[in-house]
Amino acid sequence: MTGYILRRIGQAVVTIFAVSLIVFAVLHALPGGLVRAQLGQKATAVQIHTLELQEGLLKPLPVQYLTWAGNALRGQLGFSFKLNEPVSTLIATYVPRTFMLVLISLLFAIAIAIPMGLWQGYRRNKVDDHVLTSTMLVMYSAPTFLLGVVLIFLLNIWFPLLPSTASDFGNSLSVDVRDLALPVITLVLANVSYFSRYMRSAVIDNLLEDYVRTARSKGATNQRVLLRHILRNSLNSTVTLLGLSLPYTVSGSLIVEALFNYPGAGLLFWNSAQTRDFPVLLGIVLVIAVLTVVGNLVVDVLYGVVDPRVRLK
Amino acid sequence: MSPEITTATPVLEVTDLKTDIVQSHSVVQAVDGVSFTVNEGETLGIVGESGCGKTMTALSVLNLLPQGGRVVGGSIKLQGRELVGMDRDELRKLRGSRVGMIFQDPLTSLNPSKTIGWQIGESLFIHRKASKAEQHDRAVELLGLVGIPRPKERVDDFPHQLSGGMRQRVMIAIALAGDPKLLIADEPTTALDVTIQAQILSLLSDLKERFGMGLILVTHDLGVIAGHADRTLVMYAGRVVEQGETGAIFSAMRHPYTQALLSSIPRVGQDRAQVLDTIPGLPPDLSQAQAGCRFAPRCTEVQAVCTVTDPHLENSSGEHQFACLFPVSGPLTGLETRVPLRNRVASMHGEDRKVAVSIRGLTKEFAVRSGALQRKVGTVHAVSGVSFDVLEGESFGIVGESGCGKTTLGRMIVGLETPTEGSILFDNVDIASLKPKDLRAHRRDFQLMFQDPYASLDPRMRIGTSLREPLAIQGIGTYKEQVEKIRDLLREVGLRSRVVERYPHEFSGGQRQRVGFARALVLDPKLIVADEPVSALDVSIRSQIINMMRQLQDSHNLTYVIISHDLAVVSYLTDRVGVMYLGRMIEVGPTQQVFSRPAHPYTQGLLKSVPIPDPTLRGLRTREPAIVGELPSPINPPSGCHFRTRCPAATEVCSQDVPPLRTIDSLHEVACHHAELVFGRVSGAGSTPTRSD
């Protein structure tokens, strides 16, 4: 198992290196260069040259990359002239909020989807399965923003239980549960439909497996077959899906954050994109990429825990 | 033969069992009025072809039927207790405690994510609420009982860490965990190699005797039945057509189906000058009602009345029952129906015969890679240094157990795999060293016939298109000529030419294999490599395909390389044979000679392990499996002679020197340090019951 984890960590390091190269390349491919992006259209040649010298932009590219990567490792991702704050400070403020939103949503989504999928698979093509499956299909097909808008109508306008926009957080990390509620519910609904569909079909596939017949031939009850045999073998696909869905959920949170005015990385990204604040945009890309890779690493390790066959490969 | 048990209550008594399988558009009457009993310490064999209802009968006992399956009539009494209509929870409690089940495929039948110890202990927990420690101890005990070495170390293994034979032993341990009175084994050895099959079957028989259990042995293999069943039930199309003491079923059968089934099985040492007996046609579709005897359309003894009157199981002499209006008496003598096959293969020693393919020092190694950087950590020696010639117009057989490298060898011969070393001379061209582009022009001369034609035909392509494709690729003839050619070919392999419009799934298994053979013939090859050509087919279909292959070899001037694990098929189909073990060719020679006088201990053991459909040989053969142990890993094979770890004759020299292939008797070559000893011993008395005619 240790060897398996070490191999996966090695792969993750390689991936992060590749992402950093891409981000670095994009920074340097900006129209007019990084300096022009900072100084604006009206900058003079002298101003540009001075800043380029000052920022070390005239050195060879590999040297620049190493300097940049070294800074990034130390948490220095440049300076946002638009917001007049270091990028790292901005990220340290906004990314954890998104991280919290995504993590809470995924945990809830999985906690609901696994038992639900298990039940649906076991009761396949019965009335309750049909009802759940079609409900989930609607959730699955609806775009996240539509789901959000419907929820605002439902829980904010018709039944005013929850605030539709988050209060101003300032720089604090602590979030009011009520502010989190609607964004989380939206993301949970979008993800539950996704996970439960796959869980259901994994359960149906596993129910037809020979080992289920073996378990029954030992005298196992239906409950035992489901919980002790099918559950774990069906988790493989859900765990894989969890890894694959991370970038999807993170980008989904962008829409949700914009919709509910939730001050996370998504909202920051949205605003920065409109003001062409490239250091912030690329900083977020890098951090989200690293988090996604780390998330996938965690999922790979989980996969090894769930399926003993994976460990040996 | 069956012990004195008639006084006691039978372990299992099944009367007029009817089981239906409801499908989306039809109802299949899978089991239709089957009755039998199983006594303590007795083995009841249930034999039949696929779809005859034998497995459904076995699964009906504990109501473990697949989806849509339901027992709709009859009675099943376990030690006097009625199971049909029993409360579900009551029935569940009998599973695994009174009755243990063993299934066909030990890989899929075990839960991949639980340790074998857990899986054995589970039924103890279910039925006796045994503690973790009790479960563990009992699991270790049972693993020892079923012959798993060092059970304490293996108990925490996962199924994928074990070999197929070991997994089946685990399956048996699971079935035994609750001390059952009845074991039901559904094709327990079909997925295993013949040496392992022999080990598992003798283990089952030993355990049955030791614990006084009843055993139901469901199999398609009459050889297994002959060697292990006390009484036998022959099933056809959901019904029992004949039942009785195993000896009588084989030596004095009354039903024409039993007779035809037995005579259509090729045996080791079968007379190659005769056409193999076949059963024409296909088994009936059980979702359609059929009047009269279900075997009537395929029966040689059929009369008008057979198609209207339904025969019932009749008593002839006590135990022996059969369902036939015009019963036969005993097996075919071989004189009535045998048709001589025109034997073009005049003399094996003929100097005039040219070499078709010359294989020298052929080696194939696969790298085993591991780690993030995929470093090479080992080498699988799939084929190592194999040399032999295949003569023009002959059939050369390659036999060996799975993992011996026979399939890789076959794929190299047809250029689908590039050898690591060595040469394959075909018409004086070394196809092993050809560039892919140059190889393509040569490909038409050698074709591969696959084991599973269903998997090897494009499911979305009409048969006609699939067959025409090679001609189009090689640019042979006009469209019209191509179409004409495939129509002719289809007629030759016994299919109507209008099947070109059909898709692969519309054919039966036997028809598909005919299509597969036609596909191999399309380019007029000189050599056909057939990898397990009949292994996926039922006995009655198998003999049809074998006959067709032999007839077309003659008319198309073909050279065959037949790869198979089935020694009987190879014995009937081939002139010469090579035996492989862990990538090496260990014995080569004329098939007749190698099989009647094997010079290598492995070949000898392999031949002894083949189940022969003749119960009279039972006394002659020892119960002890001929070859013990399992195939070593091809990544780290034993030094010297690869077989020495399982060889009864192994000595010091075997671990030091690799025995070279050397001539022992004219054309007969063997790679064994002690071949003279083995060869001499066999030539003495007929100690191997291999029916050398």
Interface residues (C-beta under 8 A of the other chain):
Chain A: R7 G10 Q11 V14 L208 E209 D210 Y211 R213 T214 A215 R216 S217 K218 G219 A220 T221 R224 R228 H229 R232 N233 V306 D307 P308 R309 L312
Chain B: L62 L64 Q67 R92 K93 L94 R95 G96 S97 G100 M101 F103 D105 T108 S109 L110 N111 P112 S113 K114 Q119 E122 S123 I126 H127 F158 H160 M171 I174 A175 A177 G178 G371 A372
